[in-house]
Amino acid sequence: MATATVSATEPHGPVLGVVGWSGSGKTSLLEYLVGQLAGQGLRVNVIKHSHHDIELEPPRKDSARLRMAGAAEVMIASPYRVAILRELRGAPEPSLAEHLARLAPADITLVEGYKWERIPKLEVFRPALGKPALYPDDADIVAVVTDVPRAPGEGGPAWLDLNDPGQVLAWLEKWLR
């Protein structure tokens, strides 16, 4: 897949990936970080990658019926939220850069998944899952958020305590500056 070309001068703000194995706590950490940053008045965008089919509407709703009839995109709009559903119909999955270009302006965009992209990343790593760490093989990982201490003498990315989300938030605020 193509890699995203991103810069802090883009309207979506700096982009930080959050990567790790399923069950590591990525979404819980993101939920905390988004809540805290939004609570400070920052506009935060999130892109979440899924390997599964996404069903956002009941199959008998008008929007689903129009999508199934062949519409390329269906926008559902209300006074509360807007969603755009695009059917790929065999076309390649859009790149992260294409997704970023569609987003509204923000102070920061957090990306869950997209491990392969060349963007700065936080790795959420729980050795108890029995999966290998990603940071030894990914130079784009700038911090590891984990529930184990760093091995003595080990260098590398910043090492943050998964059980202290305030520490992760402080690191992120510093990273944003």
C-alpha positions in Angstrom: 0.0 0.0 0.0 1.1 3.6 -0.6 2.4 5.5 2.4 1.0 8.8 3.5 2.9 12.0 3.0 1.9 14.2 6.0 3.2 17.3 7.6 2.3 19.4 10.6 1.3 22.2 8.2 -1.6 20.2 6.8 -5.1 21.2 7.9 -5.5 17.9 9.7 -2.6 18.9 12.0 0.1 16.5 13.1 -0.7 12.8 12.5 0.2 10.2 15.2 -0.5 6.5 14.7 -1.4 4.2 17.5 -0.5 0.7 16.7 -0.4 -2.7 18.5 -1.9 -6.1 18.5 -5.6 -6.7 18.9 -6.5 -6.6 22.6 -3.5 -4.5 23.6 -5.6 -1.5 24.7 -5.3 0.9 21.7 -8.9 2.0 21.6 -9.1 2.5 25.4 -6.0 4.6 25.3 -7.3 6.6 22.4 -10.6 7.2 24.1 -8.8 8.7 27.1 -6.4 10.8 24.9 -9.2 12.1 22.7 -11.4 13.0 25.7 -8.6 14.9 27.4 -7.4 16.7 24.3 -11.0 17.6 23.3 -11.6 18.8 26.9 -8.7 21.2 26.5 -10.4 22.7 23.4 -8.4 21.0 20.8 -10.1 19.6 17.7 -9.1 16.0 17.4 -9.8 13.8 14.3 -9.5 10.0 14.5 -9.1 7.5 11.6 -9.6 3.9 12.7 -8.6 1.1 10.3 -10.6 -2.1 10.4 -9.9 -5.4 8.7 -13.6 -6.3 9.0 -16.7 -5.2 6.9 -18.2 -2.1 8.3 -22.0 -1.9 8.7 -23.1 1.5 10.0 -26.8 1.3 9.2 -29.6 -1.2 9.5 -30.1 -3.0 6.1 -33.6 -1.8 5.6 -33.0 1.9 6.2 -33.3 4.3 3.2 -29.5 5.0 3.1 -28.7 1.3 3.0 -31.3 0.7 0.3 -29.8 3.5 -1.8 -26.2 2.2 -1.3 -27.3 -1.4 -2.2 -29.1 0.0 -5.3 -25.7 1.1 -6.6 -24.9 4.6 -5.2 -21.1 5.2 -5.1 -21.4 7.3 -1.9 -24.3 8.0 0.4 -24.2 10.9 2.8 -26.4 10.6 5.9 -26.9 14.0 7.4 -28.8 15.1 10.5 -28.6 18.0 13.0 -26.4 15.7 15.1 -23.9 14.1 12.8 -22.9 13.4 9.2 -21.6 10.1 7.8 -20.4 9.3 4.3 -20.5 5.7 3.2 -18.5 4.9 0.1 -18.8 1.5 -1.6 -15.5 0.4 -3.0 -17.1 -2.3 -5.2 -13.8 -4.0 -5.9 -11.7 -0.8 -6.1 -8.5 -0.7 -4.0 -8.8 0.6 -0.4 -8.1 4.3 -0.3 -4.7 5.3 1.2 -4.3 7.0 4.5 -3.3 10.1 2.6 -6.6 10.1 0.8 -8.5 9.6 4.0 -6.6 12.5 5.7 -7.4 14.8 2.7 -11.2 14.2 3.3 -11.1 15.2 7.0 -12.1 18.6 8.4 -9.3 20.7 9.8 -8.0 19.6 13.2 -5.3 20.3 15.7 -4.2 16.7 15.6 -5.2 13.5 13.9 -4.8 10.2 15.7 -4.8 7.1 13.5 -5.5 3.6 15.0 -4.0 0.9 12.8 -2.1 1.5 9.6 1.0 -0.2 11.0 2.7 -0.1 7.6 2.4 3.7 7.1 5.5 5.9 7.5 4.0 8.2 10.2 5.2 8.7 13.8 3.6 6.0 16.0 2.9 5.1 19.5 3.0 1.3 20.1 0.7 -0.1 22.7 2.5 -3.3 23.8 1.3 -5.9 26.2 3.8 -8.8 26.4 1.1 -11.0 28.1 -0.7 -11.2 24.8 2.2 -13.4 23.6 2.8 -11.3 20.5 6.1 -9.7 19.6 6.8 -6.0 20.0 6.7 -3.9 16.9 9.2 -1.2 17.9 12.4 -3.2 17.2 11.5 -3.4 13.5 9.7 0.0 13.0 11.8 3.1 13.2 8.6 5.3 13.0 7.6 4.2 16.6 8.5 7.2 18.7 7.1 5.8 22.0 6.0 2.5 23.5 3.1 2.4 25.9 3.3 -0.8 28.0 2.6 -2.5 31.3 6.2 -3.7 31.8 9.4 -1.9 32.7 12.1 -1.3 30.0 14.8 -3.8 29.9 18.0 -2.5 31.7 20.3 -0.8 29.2 17.7 -0.9 26.4 17.6 2.4 24.4 15.1 3.3 21.7 11.8 5.1 21.8 10.2 6.8 24.8 8.9 4.2 27.3 5.5 5.1 28.9 3.4 3.4 31.5 0.1 2.0 30.1 -1.4 2.1 33.6 -0.7 5.8 33.9 -2.6 7.4 31.0 -1.8 10.9 32.4 1.9 10.2 31.6 1.0 9.3 28.1 -1.1 12.5 27.7 1.8 14.5 29.1 4.2 12.9 26.5 1.7 13.6 23.7 1.3 17.3 24.7 5.0 17.6 24.7 5.2 15.8 21.3 2.6 18.3 19.9 4.8 21.3 20.9 
